[in-house]
């Protein structure tokens, strides 16, 4: 059932993107906005998981006092 739903959604997005051939329309712009939003969310999740968490928050919780003091500066600018 899941593969069927993914297939239908993929087909609809393909039709929405190909609708640009008849001119710039609402369906094409909607598909582009969805793709840009999904990719921005994915990039943000990867950045938080692979950069911000291990290099900013882990030293704050598990580091020495020197590391904690140094990590307060980026934390202030992060917030």
PyMOL commands that set and color helices and strands:
alter all, ss='L'
color gray80, all
select helices_A, chain A and resi 2-22+26-62+65-78
alter helices_A, ss='H'
color red, helices_A
deselect
rebuild
show_as cartoon
